[in-house]
């Protein structure tokens, strides 16, 4: 679990200093390069999400208070910011290592495109 926020207009991820059962943790801050949403499937493939689907699926994974209309609006605004500024992918995948190749290929392609601009 990480904390996601905006810093100087860019999404960042803050590590948290407790790790639960994984025994892996960090308190460092990094730019958020993208989000990969996971789903189960019989084969490995990426789903091209519409903007509204990115917003909805990111909001579904937020652990942030939404007890009032104003808090819900803040969450929705932040989900829109994320969908507008970083890549968000839905990886439908098996438990096999081949799933890693599918998302690695997409990330490598994105990195190559960014270097060309």
Secondary structure, DSSP 8 states (H G I E B T S, - for coil): --EEEEETTEEEEE--S--GGG------EEE--EEEEEEE-SS-EEE---HHHHHHHHHHH-----SSHHHHHHHHHHHHHHHHHSEEEEEEE-SSTHHHHHHHHHHHHHHHHHHH-
